[in-house]
Amino acid sequence: MVCRIYDVAGATLEHYDKVDGILGPEKPDGALCHIAGMLDGRLQVIEVWESPEHIEAYMATLGPALQEAELPEPSISEFEVHRLDWL
């Protein structure tokens, strides 16, 4: 499992909602958890995926949606998940 954290300076919840509207409600293949909110005026998105391959496959869909919503370029952190529970 992989956790990916997107820190998006200059993005708002309105940007996030626009991307969400473009992508629709379907859960991507391999996605286990998705959390979004603001921290110190910066959009934070935290996701847990089954594998890096699932992330890469989803980026083909997510990338164009981010461009359409005019989101600034995120800073991305990633780590291997040791444990995931409390869902």
PDB file with one MODEL, atoms N, CA, C and O in Angstrom:
MODEL        1
ATOM      1  N   MET A   1       0.842  -1.188   0.000  1.00  0.00           N
ATOM      2  CA  MET A   1       0.000   0.000   0.000  1.00  0.00           C
ATOM      3  C   MET A   1       0.877   1.237   0.000  1.00  0.00           C
ATOM      4  O   MET A   1       1.979   1.250   0.550  1.00  0.00           O
ATOM      5  N   VAL A   2       0.359   2.268  -0.629  1.00  0.00           N
ATOM      6  CA  VAL A   2       1.085   3.526  -0.750  1.00  0.00           C
ATOM      7  C   VAL A   2       0.185   4.672  -0.315  1.00  0.00           C
ATOM      8  O   VAL A   2      -0.977   4.747  -0.712  1.00  0.00           O
ATOM      9  N   CYS A   3       0.741   5.574   0.516  1.00  0.00           N
ATOM     10  CA  CYS A   3       0.042   6.805   0.874  1.00  0.00           C
ATOM     11  C   CYS A   3       0.668   7.941   0.084  1.00  0.00           C
ATOM     12  O   CYS A   3       1.889   8.085   0.040  1.00  0.00           O
ATOM     13  N   ARG A   4      -0.173   8.736  -0.531  1.00  0.00           N
ATOM     14  CA  ARG A   4       0.295   9.901  -1.278  1.00  0.00           C
ATOM     15  C   ARG A   4      -0.367  11.137  -0.686  1.00  0.00           C
ATOM     16  O   ARG A   4      -1.577  11.161  -0.463  1.00  0.00           O
ATOM     17  N   ILE A   5       0.441  12.165  -0.436  1.00  0.00           N
ATOM     18  CA  ILE A   5      -0.042  13.420   0.137  1.00  0.00           C
ATOM     19  C   ILE A   5       0.235  14.548  -0.853  1.00  0.00           C
ATOM     20  O   ILE A   5       1.375  14.779  -1.257  1.00  0.00           O
ATOM     21  N   TYR A   6      -0.826  15.238  -1.228  1.00  0.00           N
ATOM     22  CA  TYR A   6      -0.719  16.387  -2.133  1.00  0.00           C
ATOM     23  C   TYR A   6      -0.885  17.654  -1.303  1.00  0.00           C
ATOM     24  O   TYR A   6      -1.887  17.808  -0.604  1.00  0.00           O
ATOM     25  N   ASP A   7       0.079  18.556  -1.370  1.00  0.00           N
ATOM     26  CA  ASP A   7       0.034  19.856  -0.712  1.00  0.00           C
ATOM     27  C   ASP A   7      -0.045  20.887  -1.837  1.00  0.00           C
ATOM     28  O   ASP A   7       0.903  21.050  -2.605  1.00  0.00           O
ATOM     29  N   VAL A   8      -1.186  21.586  -1.931  1.00  0.00           N
ATOM     30  CA  VAL A   8      -1.426  22.431  -3.094  1.00  0.00           C
ATOM     31  C   VAL A   8      -1.581  23.891  -2.665  1.00  0.00           C
ATOM     32  O   VAL A   8      -2.688  24.350  -2.384  1.00  0.00           O
ATOM     33  N   ALA A   9      -0.466  24.609  -2.618  1.00  0.00           N
ATOM     34  CA  ALA A   9      -0.497  26.034  -2.286  1.00  0.00           C
ATOM     35  C   ALA A   9      -1.246  26.784  -3.381  1.00  0.00           C
ATOM     36  O   ALA A   9      -1.047  26.527  -4.569  1.00  0.00           O
ATOM     37  N   GLY A  10      -2.106  27.708  -2.976  1.00  0.00           N
ATOM     38  CA  GLY A  10      -2.857  28.506  -3.942  1.00  0.00           C
ATOM     39  C   GLY A  10      -4.161  27.870  -4.390  1.00  0.00           C
ATOM     40  O   GLY A  10      -4.941  28.502  -5.102  1.00  0.00           O
ATOM     41  N   ALA A  11      -4.413  26.636  -3.989  1.00  0.00           N
ATOM     42  CA  ALA A  11      -5.670  25.975  -4.353  1.00  0.00           C
ATOM     43  C   ALA A  11      -6.696  26.170  -3.243  1.00  0.00           C
ATOM     44  O   ALA A  11      -6.339  26.355  -2.080  1.00  0.00           O
ATOM     45  N   THR A  12      -7.948  26.127  -3.608  1.00  0.00           N
ATOM     46  CA  THR A  12      -9.055  26.328  -2.672  1.00  0.00           C
ATOM     47  C   THR A  12      -9.975  25.106  -2.688  1.00  0.00           C
ATOM     48  O   THR A  12      -9.824  24.201  -3.509  1.00  0.00           O
ATOM     49  N   LEU A  13     -10.928  25.106  -1.761  1.00  0.00           N
ATOM     50  CA  LEU A  13     -11.927  24.034  -1.776  1.00  0.00           C
ATOM     51  C   LEU A  13     -12.799  24.129  -3.026  1.00  0.00           C
ATOM     52  O   LEU A  13     -13.339  23.122  -3.483  1.00  0.00           O
ATOM     53  N   GLU A  14     -12.937  25.318  -3.572  1.00  0.00           N
ATOM     54  CA  GLU A  14     -13.686  25.466  -4.823  1.00  0.00           C
ATOM     55  C   GLU A  14     -12.951  24.754  -5.965  1.00  0.00           C
ATOM     56  O   GLU A  14     -13.581  24.104  -6.799  1.00  0.00           O
ATOM     57  N   HIS A  15     -11.623  24.876  -6.003  1.00  0.00           N
ATOM     58  CA  HIS A  15     -10.842  24.121  -6.989  1.00  0.00           C
ATOM     59  C   HIS A  15     -11.092  22.623  -6.812  1.00  0.00           C
ATOM     60  O   HIS A  15     -11.347  21.902  -7.776  1.00  0.00           O
ATOM     61  N   TYR A  16     -11.011  22.172  -5.558  1.00  0.00           N
ATOM     62  CA  TYR A  16     -11.207  20.750  -5.259  1.00  0.00           C
ATOM     63  C   TYR A  16     -12.588  20.288  -5.738  1.00  0.00           C
ATOM     64  O   TYR A  16     -12.709  19.247  -6.384  1.00  0.00           O
ATOM     65  N   ASP A  17     -13.622  21.065  -5.418  1.00  0.00           N
ATOM     66  CA  ASP A  17     -14.986  20.694  -5.816  1.00  0.00           C
ATOM     67  C   ASP A  17     -15.138  20.660  -7.328  1.00  0.00           C
ATOM     68  O   ASP A  17     -15.891  19.843  -7.858  1.00  0.00           O
ATOM     69  N   LYS A  18     -14.424  21.544  -8.031  1.00  0.00           N
ATOM     70  CA  LYS A  18     -14.499  21.535  -9.496  1.00  0.00           C
ATOM     71  C   LYS A  18     -13.890  20.241 -10.042  1.00  0.00           C
ATOM     72  O   LYS A  18     -14.464  19.616 -10.933  1.00  0.00           O
ATOM     73  N   VAL A  19     -12.741  19.842  -9.517  1.00  0.00           N
ATOM     74  CA  VAL A  19     -12.122  18.584  -9.946  1.00  0.00           C
ATOM     75  C   VAL A  19     -13.049  17.415  -9.631  1.00  0.00           C
ATOM     76  O   VAL A  19     -13.239  16.524 -10.459  1.00  0.00           O
ATOM     77  N   ASP A  20     -13.626  17.423  -8.429  1.00  0.00           N
ATOM     78  CA  ASP A  20     -14.541  16.357  -8.020  1.00  0.00           C
ATOM     79  C   ASP A  20     -15.726  16.269  -8.979  1.00  0.00           C
ATOM     80  O   ASP A  20     -16.163  15.173  -9.329  1.00  0.00           O
ATOM     81  N   GLY A  21     -16.244  17.414  -9.400  1.00  0.00           N
ATOM     82  CA  GLY A  21     -17.356  17.429 -10.355  1.00  0.00           C
ATOM     83  C   GLY A  21     -16.967  16.883 -11.717  1.00  0.00           C
ATOM     84  O   GLY A  21     -17.770  16.227 -12.382  1.00  0.00           O
ATOM     85  N   ILE A  22     -15.739  17.151 -12.130  1.00  0.00           N
ATOM     86  CA  ILE A  22     -15.248  16.643 -13.418  1.00  0.00           C
ATOM     87  C   ILE A  22     -15.075  15.124 -13.368  1.00  0.00           C
ATOM     88  O   ILE A  22     -15.431  14.420 -14.313  1.00  0.00           O
ATOM     89  N   LEU A  23     -14.523  14.625 -12.255  1.00  0.00           N
ATOM     90  CA  LEU A  23     -14.221  13.193 -12.146  1.00  0.00           C
ATOM     91  C   LEU A  23     -15.442  12.335 -11.861  1.00  0.00           C
ATOM     92  O   LEU A  23     -15.514  11.188 -12.303  1.00  0.00           O
ATOM     93  N   GLY A  24     -16.410  12.885 -11.119  1.00  0.00           N
ATOM     94  CA  GLY A  24     -17.598  12.108 -10.773  1.00  0.00           C
ATOM     95  C   GLY A  24     -17.399  11.288  -9.516  1.00  0.00           C
ATOM     96  O   GLY A  24     -16.310  11.283  -8.942  1.00  0.00           O
ATOM     97  N   PRO A  25     -18.447  10.587  -9.077  1.00  0.00           N
ATOM     98  CA  PRO A  25     -18.429   9.907  -7.777  1.00  0.00           C
ATOM     99  C   PRO A  25     -17.779   8.521  -7.753  1.00  0.00           C
ATOM    100  O   PRO A  25     -17.627   7.936  -6.680  1.00  0.00           O
ATOM    101  N   GLU A  26     -17.397   7.992  -8.902  1.00  0.00           N
ATOM    102  CA  GLU A  26     -16.867   6.633  -8.936  1.00  0.00           C
ATOM    103  C   GLU A  26     -15.520   6.551  -8.226  1.00  0.00           C
ATOM    104  O   GLU A  26     -14.654   7.403  -8.424  1.00  0.00           O
ATOM    105  N   LYS A  27     -15.349   5.527  -7.403  1.00  0.00           N
ATOM    106  CA  LYS A  27     -14.076   5.288  -6.728  1.00  0.00           C
ATOM    107  C   LYS A  27     -13.103   4.677  -7.732  1.00  0.00           C
ATOM    108  O   LYS A  27     -13.438   3.701  -8.404  1.00  0.00           O
ATOM    109  N   PRO A  28     -11.908   5.241  -7.838  1.00  0.00           N
ATOM    110  CA  PRO A  28     -10.928   4.682  -8.780  1.00  0.00           C
ATOM    111  C   PRO A  28     -10.482   3.278  -8.366  1.00  0.00           C
ATOM    112  O   PRO A  28     -10.462   2.944  -7.181  1.00  0.00           O
ATOM    113  N   ASP A  29     -10.132   2.480  -9.340  1.00  0.00           N
ATOM    114  CA  ASP A  29      -9.619   1.140  -9.076  1.00  0.00           C
ATOM    115  C   ASP A  29      -8.347   1.232  -8.237  1.00  0.00           C
ATOM    116  O   ASP A  29      -7.421   1.965  -8.584  1.00  0.00           O
ATOM    117  N   GLY A  30      -8.307   0.493  -7.142  1.00  0.00           N
ATOM    118  CA  GLY A  30      -7.132   0.462  -6.286  1.00  0.00           C
ATOM    119  C   GLY A  30      -7.093   1.518  -5.202  1.00  0.00           C
ATOM    120  O   GLY A  30      -6.197   1.495  -4.359  1.00  0.00           O
ATOM    121  N   ALA A  31      -8.046   2.449  -5.200  1.00  0.00           N
ATOM    122  CA  ALA A  31      -8.084   3.490  -4.166  1.00  0.00           C
ATOM    123  C   ALA A  31      -8.706   2.917  -2.897  1.00  0.00           C
ATOM    124  O   ALA A  31      -9.754   2.272  -2.948  1.00  0.00           O
ATOM    125  N   LEU A  32      -8.059   3.155  -1.762  1.00  0.00           N
ATOM    126  CA  LEU A  32      -8.559   2.654  -0.487  1.00  0.00           C
ATOM    127  C   LEU A  32      -9.113   3.763   0.403  1.00  0.00           C
ATOM    128  O   LEU A  32     -10.052   3.536   1.166  1.00  0.00           O
ATOM    129  N   CYS A  33      -8.535   4.960   0.309  1.00  0.00           N
ATOM    130  CA  CYS A  33      -8.921   6.043   1.205  1.00  0.00           C
ATOM    131  C   CYS A  33      -8.603   7.375   0.538  1.00  0.00           C
ATOM    132  O   CYS A  33      -7.583   7.510  -0.138  1.00  0.00           O
ATOM    133  N   HIS A  34      -9.484   8.364   0.729  1.00  0.00           N
ATOM    134  CA  HIS A  34      -9.283   9.706   0.171  1.00  0.00           C
ATOM    135  C   HIS A  34      -9.774  10.723   1.188  1.00  0.00           C
ATOM    136  O   HIS A  34     -10.914  10.644   1.646  1.00  0.00           O
ATOM    137  N   ILE A  35      -8.918  11.678   1.547  1.00  0.00           N
ATOM    138  CA  ILE A  35      -9.249  12.727   2.523  1.00  0.00           C
ATOM    139  C   ILE A  35      -8.823  14.061   1.916  1.00  0.00           C
ATOM    140  O   ILE A  35      -7.745  14.159   1.330  1.00  0.00           O
ATOM    141  N   ALA A  36      -9.656  15.082   2.052  1.00  0.00           N
ATOM    142  CA  ALA A  36      -9.299  16.406   1.539  1.00  0.00           C
ATOM    143  C   ALA A  36      -9.732  17.476   2.525  1.00  0.00           C
ATOM    144  O   ALA A  36     -10.770  17.357   3.175  1.00  0.00           O
ATOM    145  N   GLY A  37      -8.925  18.519   2.629  1.00  0.00           N
ATOM    146  CA  GLY A  37      -9.250  19.651   3.491  1.00  0.00           C
ATOM    147  C   GLY A  37      -8.179  20.716   3.385  1.00  0.00           C
ATOM    148  O   GLY A  37      -7.215  20.586   2.630  1.00  0.00           O
ATOM    149  N   MET A  38      -8.369  21.767   4.156  1.00  0.00           N
ATOM    150  CA  MET A  38      -7.436  22.890   4.147  1.00  0.00           C
ATOM    151  C   MET A  38      -6.577  22.870   5.415  1.00  0.00           C
ATOM    152  O   MET A  38      -7.055  22.529   6.497  1.00  0.00           O
ATOM    153  N   LEU A  39      -5.303  23.243   5.262  1.00  0.00           N
ATOM    154  CA  LEU A  39      -4.376  23.384   6.383  1.00  0.00           C
ATOM    155  C   LEU A  39      -3.539  24.628   6.125  1.00  0.00           C
ATOM    156  O   LEU A  39      -2.792  24.694   5.150  1.00  0.00           O
ATOM    157  N   ASP A  40      -3.671  25.610   7.005  1.00  0.00           N
ATOM    158  CA  ASP A  40      -2.909  26.860   6.873  1.00  0.00           C
ATOM    159  C   ASP A  40      -3.066  27.486   5.492  1.00  0.00           C
ATOM    160  O   ASP A  40      -2.099  27.985   4.917  1.00  0.00           O
ATOM    161  N   GLY A  41      -4.291  27.456   4.961  1.00  0.00           N
ATOM    162  CA  GLY A  41      -4.578  28.082   3.678  1.00  0.00           C
ATOM    163  C   GLY A  41      -4.115  27.292   2.465  1.00  0.00           C
ATOM    164  O   GLY A  41      -4.110  27.816   1.351  1.00  0.00           O
ATOM    165  N   ARG A  42      -3.729  26.044   2.665  1.00  0.00           N
ATOM    166  CA  ARG A  42      -3.254  25.194   1.568  1.00  0.00           C
ATOM    167  C   ARG A  42      -4.138  23.957   1.473  1.00  0.00           C
ATOM    168  O   ARG A  42      -4.454  23.333   2.486  1.00  0.00           O
ATOM    169  N   LEU A  43      -4.533  23.608   0.262  1.00  0.00           N
ATOM    170  CA  LEU A  43      -5.324  22.396   0.044  1.00  0.00           C
ATOM    171  C   LEU A  43      -4.450  21.173   0.295  1.00  0.00           C
ATOM    172  O   LEU A  43      -3.337  21.081  -0.223  1.00  0.00           O
ATOM    173  N   GLN A  44      -4.959  20.236   1.092  1.00  0.00           N
ATOM    174  CA  GLN A  44      -4.274  18.980   1.388  1.00  0.00           C
ATOM    175  C   GLN A  44      -5.163  17.830   0.926  1.00  0.00           C
ATOM    176  O   GLN A  44      -6.350  17.786   1.250  1.00  0.00           O
ATOM    177  N   VAL A  45      -4.592  16.912   0.179  1.00  0.00           N
ATOM    178  CA  VAL A  45      -5.312  15.708  -0.230  1.00  0.00           C
ATOM    179  C   VAL A  45      -4.431  14.516   0.136  1.00  0.00           C
ATOM    180  O   VAL A  45      -3.261  14.448  -0.240  1.00  0.00           O
ATOM    181  N   ILE A  46      -5.020  13.584   0.877  1.00  0.00           N
ATOM    182  CA  ILE A  46      -4.301  12.398   1.319  1.00  0.00           C
ATOM    183  C   ILE A  46      -5.032  11.178   0.767  1.00  0.00           C
ATOM    184  O   ILE A  46      -6.241  11.027   0.944  1.00  0.00           O
ATOM    185  N   GLU A  47      -4.286  10.327   0.104  1.00  0.00           N
ATOM    186  CA  GLU A  47      -4.882   9.126  -0.488  1.00  0.00           C
ATOM    187  C   GLU A  47      -4.059   7.895  -0.125  1.00  0.00           C
ATOM    188  O   GLU A  47      -2.838   7.969   0.015  1.00  0.00           O
ATOM    189  N   VAL A  48      -4.738   6.774   0.024  1.00  0.00           N
ATOM    190  CA  VAL A  48      -4.062   5.489   0.198  1.00  0.00           C
ATOM    191  C   VAL A  48      -4.497   4.589  -0.961  1.00  0.00           C
ATOM    192  O   VAL A  48      -5.684   4.455  -1.259  1.00  0.00           O
ATOM    193  N   TRP A  49      -3.509   3.985  -1.596  1.00  0.00           N
ATOM    194  CA  TRP A  49      -3.717   3.162  -2.784  1.00  0.00           C
ATOM    195  C   TRP A  49      -3.153   1.767  -2.566  1.00  0.00           C
ATOM    196  O   TRP A  49      -2.240   1.574  -1.763  1.00  0.00           O
ATOM    197  N   GLU A  50      -3.702   0.801  -3.283  1.00  0.00           N
ATOM    198  CA  GLU A  50      -3.203  -0.576  -3.209  1.00  0.00           C
ATOM    199  C   GLU A  50      -1.778  -0.692  -3.730  1.00  0.00           C
ATOM    200  O   GLU A  50      -0.994  -1.488  -3.214  1.00  0.00           O
ATOM    201  N   SER A  51      -1.428   0.107  -4.762  1.00  0.00           N
ATOM    202  CA  SER A  51      -0.099  -0.020  -5.362  1.00  0.00           C
ATOM    203  C   SER A  51       0.261   1.247  -6.146  1.00  0.00           C
ATOM    204  O   SER A  51      -0.621   2.030  -6.499  1.00  0.00           O
ATOM    205  N   PRO A  52       1.548   1.446  -6.414  1.00  0.00           N
ATOM    206  CA  PRO A  52       1.962   2.559  -7.269  1.00  0.00           C
ATOM    207  C   PRO A  52       1.369   2.461  -8.673  1.00  0.00           C
ATOM    208  O   PRO A  52       1.101   3.481  -9.309  1.00  0.00           O
ATOM    209  N   GLU A  53       1.168   1.243  -9.152  1.00  0.00           N
ATOM    210  CA  GLU A  53       0.582   1.061 -10.492  1.00  0.00           C
ATOM    211  C   GLU A  53      -0.841   1.608 -10.557  1.00  0.00           C
ATOM    212  O   GLU A  53      -1.245   2.168 -11.576  1.00  0.00           O
ATOM    213  N   HIS A  54      -1.604   1.448  -9.470  1.00  0.00           N
ATOM    214  CA  HIS A  54      -2.958   2.007  -9.434  1.00  0.00           C
ATOM    215  C   HIS A  54      -2.909   3.541  -9.476  1.00  0.00           C
ATOM    216  O   HIS A  54      -3.733   4.172 -10.139  1.00  0.00           O
ATOM    217  N   ILE A  55      -1.951   4.128  -8.775  1.00  0.00           N
ATOM    218  CA  ILE A  55      -1.804   5.591  -8.795  1.00  0.00           C
ATOM    219  C   ILE A  55      -1.510   6.055 -10.211  1.00  0.00           C
ATOM    220  O   ILE A  55      -2.155   6.975 -10.715  1.00  0.00           O
ATOM    221  N   GLU A  56      -0.548   5.426 -10.848  1.00  0.00           N
ATOM    222  CA  GLU A  56      -0.156   5.833 -12.198  1.00  0.00           C
ATOM    223  C   GLU A  56      -1.316   5.700 -13.182  1.00  0.00           C
ATOM    224  O   GLU A  56      -1.506   6.567 -14.035  1.00  0.00           O
ATOM    225  N   ALA A  57      -2.083   4.632 -13.070  1.00  0.00           N
ATOM    226  CA  ALA A  57      -3.237   4.448 -13.961  1.00  0.00           C
ATOM    227  C   ALA A  57      -4.253   5.568 -13.758  1.00  0.00           C
ATOM    228  O   ALA A  57      -4.820   6.075 -14.726  1.00  0.00           O
ATOM    229  N   TYR A  58      -4.483   5.952 -12.516  1.00  0.00           N
ATOM    230  CA  TYR A  58      -5.464   6.999 -12.226  1.00  0.00           C
ATOM    231  C   TYR A  58      -4.978   8.374 -12.677  1.00  0.00           C
ATOM    232  O   TYR A  58      -5.795   9.226 -13.023  1.00  0.00           O
ATOM    233  N   MET A  59      -3.682   8.604 -12.679  1.00  0.00           N
ATOM    234  CA  MET A  59      -3.153   9.900 -13.092  1.00  0.00           C
ATOM    235  C   MET A  59      -3.545  10.255 -14.526  1.00  0.00           C
ATOM    236  O   MET A  59      -3.636  11.434 -14.868  1.00  0.00           O
ATOM    237  N   ALA A  60      -3.778   9.247 -15.366  1.00  0.00           N
ATOM    238  CA  ALA A  60      -4.216   9.496 -16.741  1.00  0.00           C
ATOM    239  C   ALA A  60      -5.574  10.191 -16.760  1.00  0.00           C
ATOM    240  O   ALA A  60      -5.873  10.942 -17.689  1.00  0.00           O
ATOM    241  N   THR A  61      -6.399   9.945 -15.741  1.00  0.00           N
ATOM    242  CA  THR A  61      -7.710  10.588 -15.618  1.00  0.00           C
ATOM    243  C   THR A  61      -7.610  11.871 -14.803  1.00  0.00           C
ATOM    244  O   THR A  61      -8.207  12.889 -15.154  1.00  0.00           O
ATOM    245  N   LEU A  62      -6.851  11.814 -13.712  1.00  0.00           N
ATOM    246  CA  LEU A  62      -6.764  12.959 -12.807  1.00  0.00           C
ATOM    247  C   LEU A  62      -6.035  14.142 -13.433  1.00  0.00           C
ATOM    248  O   LEU A  62      -6.468  15.284 -13.276  1.00  0.00           O
ATOM    249  N   GLY A  63      -4.950  13.892 -14.130  1.00  0.00           N
ATOM    250  CA  GLY A  63      -4.146  14.975 -14.703  1.00  0.00           C
ATOM    251  C   GLY A  63      -4.953  15.961 -15.534  1.00  0.00           C
ATOM    252  O   GLY A  63      -4.887  17.164 -15.280  1.00  0.00           O
ATOM    253  N   PRO A  64      -5.711  15.493 -16.518  1.00  0.00           N
ATOM    254  CA  PRO A  64      -6.515  16.412 -17.321  1.00  0.00           C
ATOM    255  C   PRO A  64      -7.573  17.170 -16.489  1.00  0.00           C
ATOM    256  O   PRO A  64      -7.870  18.330 -16.775  1.00  0.00           O
ATOM    257  N   ALA A  65      -8.134  16.516 -15.467  1.00  0.00           N
ATOM    258  CA  ALA A  65      -9.127  17.187 -14.609  1.00  0.00           C
ATOM    259  C   ALA A  65      -8.469  18.311 -13.813  1.00  0.00           C
ATOM    260  O   ALA A  65      -9.064  19.374 -13.640  1.00  0.00           O
ATOM    261  N   LEU A  66      -7.254  18.087 -13.329  1.00  0.00           N
ATOM    262  CA  LEU A  66      -6.536  19.137 -12.596  1.00  0.00           C
ATOM    263  C   LEU A  66      -6.241  20.326 -13.501  1.00  0.00           C
ATOM    264  O   LEU A  66      -6.350  21.477 -13.078  1.00  0.00           O
ATOM    265  N   GLN A  67      -5.868  20.045 -14.745  1.00  0.00           N
ATOM    266  CA  GLN A  67      -5.597  21.116 -15.706  1.00  0.00           C
ATOM    267  C   GLN A  67      -6.868  21.897 -16.020  1.00  0.00           C
ATOM    268  O   GLN A  67      -6.852  23.126 -16.074  1.00  0.00           O
ATOM    269  N   GLU A  68      -7.959  21.183 -16.225  1.00  0.00           N
ATOM    270  CA  GLU A  68      -9.231  21.845 -16.540  1.00  0.00           C
ATOM    271  C   GLU A  68      -9.689  22.742 -15.394  1.00  0.00           C
ATOM    272  O   GLU A  68     -10.237  23.817 -15.636  1.00  0.00           O
ATOM    273  N   ALA A  69      -9.472  22.319 -14.159  1.00  0.00           N
ATOM    274  CA  ALA A  69      -9.872  23.107 -12.988  1.00  0.00           C
ATOM    275  C   ALA A  69      -8.844  24.184 -12.637  1.00  0.00           C
ATOM    276  O   ALA A  69      -9.052  24.968 -11.712  1.00  0.00           O
ATOM    277  N   GLU A  70      -7.739  24.218 -13.378  1.00  0.00           N
ATOM    278  CA  GLU A  70      -6.685  25.222 -13.200  1.00  0.00           C
ATOM    279  C   GLU A  70      -6.076  25.199 -11.801  1.00  0.00           C
ATOM    280  O   GLU A  70      -5.846  26.245 -11.193  1.00  0.00           O
ATOM    281  N   LEU A  71      -5.821  23.991 -11.300  1.00  0.00           N
ATOM    282  CA  LEU A  71      -5.148  23.859 -10.009  1.00  0.00           C
ATOM    283  C   LEU A  71      -3.665  24.140 -10.158  1.00  0.00           C
ATOM    284  O   LEU A  71      -3.053  23.762 -11.157  1.00  0.00           O
ATOM    285  N   PRO A  72      -3.083  24.807  -9.161  1.00  0.00           N
ATOM    286  CA  PRO A  72      -1.625  24.978  -9.160  1.00  0.00           C
ATOM    287  C   PRO A  72      -0.938  23.619  -9.026  1.00  0.00           C
ATOM    288  O   PRO A  72      -1.555  22.646  -8.593  1.00  0.00           O
ATOM    289  N   GLU A  73       0.324  23.559  -9.394  1.00  0.00           N
ATOM    290  CA  GLU A  73       1.105  22.323  -9.296  1.00  0.00           C
ATOM    291  C   GLU A  73       1.278  21.934  -7.825  1.00  0.00           C
ATOM    292  O   GLU A  73       1.710  22.758  -7.019  1.00  0.00           O
ATOM    293  N   PRO A  74       0.944  20.680  -7.462  1.00  0.00           N
ATOM    294  CA  PRO A  74       1.077  20.268  -6.064  1.00  0.00           C
ATOM    295  C   PRO A  74       2.495  19.824  -5.721  1.00  0.00           C
ATOM    296  O   PRO A  74       3.276  19.438  -6.590  1.00  0.00           O
ATOM    297  N   SER A  75       2.797  19.888  -4.451  1.00  0.00           N
ATOM    298  CA  SER A  75       3.973  19.225  -3.908  1.00  0.00           C
ATOM    299  C   SER A  75       3.479  17.855  -3.454  1.00  0.00           C
ATOM    300  O   SER A  75       2.467  17.766  -2.758  1.00  0.00           O
ATOM    301  N   ILE A  76       4.180  16.783  -3.838  1.00  0.00           N
ATOM    302  CA  ILE A  76       3.703  15.429  -3.565  1.00  0.00           C
ATOM    303  C   ILE A  76       4.710  14.684  -2.694  1.00  0.00           C
ATOM    304  O   ILE A  76       5.904  14.635  -2.989  1.00  0.00           O
ATOM    305  N   SER A  77       4.188  14.105  -1.608  1.00  0.00           N
ATOM    306  CA  SER A  77       4.969  13.215  -0.752  1.00  0.00           C
ATOM    307  C   SER A  77       4.339  11.831  -0.835  1.00  0.00           C
ATOM    308  O   SER A  77       3.141  11.692  -1.080  1.00  0.00           O
ATOM    309  N   GLU A  78       5.162  10.819  -0.628  1.00  0.00           N
ATOM    310  CA  GLU A  78       4.661   9.453  -0.754  1.00  0.00           C
ATOM    311  C   GLU A  78       5.444   8.533   0.174  1.00  0.00           C
ATOM    312  O   GLU A  78       6.653   8.690   0.347  1.00  0.00           O
ATOM    313  N   PHE A  79       4.739   7.568   0.772  1.00  0.00           N
ATOM    314  CA  PHE A  79       5.421   6.571   1.589  1.00  0.00           C
ATOM    315  C   PHE A  79       4.653   5.261   1.572  1.00  0.00           C
ATOM    316  O   PHE A  79       3.452   5.226   1.302  1.00  0.00           O
ATOM    317  N   GLU A  80       5.374   4.180   1.867  1.00  0.00           N
ATOM    318  CA  GLU A  80       4.749   2.868   1.952  1.00  0.00           C
ATOM    319  C   GLU A  80       3.991   2.775   3.272  1.00  0.00           C
ATOM    320  O   GLU A  80       4.517   3.129   4.327  1.00  0.00           O
ATOM    321  N   VAL A  81       2.755   2.297   3.202  1.00  0.00           N
ATOM    322  CA  VAL A  81       1.899   2.193   4.383  1.00  0.00           C
ATOM    323  C   VAL A  81       2.237   0.918   5.160  1.00  0.00           C
ATOM    324  O   VAL A  81       2.270  -0.178   4.600  1.00  0.00           O
ATOM    325  N   HIS A  82       2.478   1.082   6.420  1.00  0.00           N
ATOM    326  CA  HIS A  82       2.727  -0.059   7.299  1.00  0.00           C
ATOM    327  C   HIS A  82       1.405  -0.629   7.818  1.00  0.00           C
ATOM    328  O   HIS A  82       1.243  -1.843   7.937  1.00  0.00           O
ATOM    329  N   ARG A  83       0.461   0.271   8.125  1.00  0.00           N
ATOM    330  CA  ARG A  83      -0.828  -0.168   8.659  1.00  0.00           C
ATOM    331  C   ARG A  83      -1.907   0.827   8.265  1.00  0.00           C
ATOM    332  O   ARG A  83      -1.676   2.036   8.261  1.00  0.00           O
ATOM    333  N   LEU A  84      -3.093   0.313   7.932  1.00  0.00           N
ATOM    334  CA  LEU A  84      -4.261   1.129   7.629  1.00  0.00           C
ATOM    335  C   LEU A  84      -5.459   0.481   8.308  1.00  0.00           C
ATOM    336  O   LEU A  84      -5.797  -0.669   8.029  1.00  0.00           O
ATOM    337  N   ASP A  85      -6.103   1.233   9.207  1.00  0.00           N
ATOM    338  CA  ASP A  85      -7.328   0.742   9.820  1.00  0.00           C
ATOM    339  C   ASP A  85      -8.191   1.940  10.224  1.00  0.00           C
ATOM    340  O   ASP A  85      -7.879   3.073   9.859  1.00  0.00           O
ATOM    341  N   TRP A  86      -9.237   1.710  10.949  1.00  0.00           N
ATOM    342  CA  TRP A  86     -10.198   2.719  11.399  1.00  0.00           C
ATOM    343  C   TRP A  86     -10.979   3.349  10.255  1.00  0.00           C
ATOM    344  O   TRP A  86     -11.394   4.502  10.374  1.00  0.00           O
ATOM    345  N   LEU A  87     -11.191   2.658   9.179  1.00  0.00           N
ATOM    346  CA  LEU A  87     -11.984   3.208   8.087  1.00  0.00           C
ATOM    347  C   LEU A  87     -13.454   2.981   8.334  1.00  0.00           C
ATOM    348  O   LEU A  87     -14.286   3.378   7.518  1.00  0.00           O
TER     349      LEU A  87
ENDMDL
END
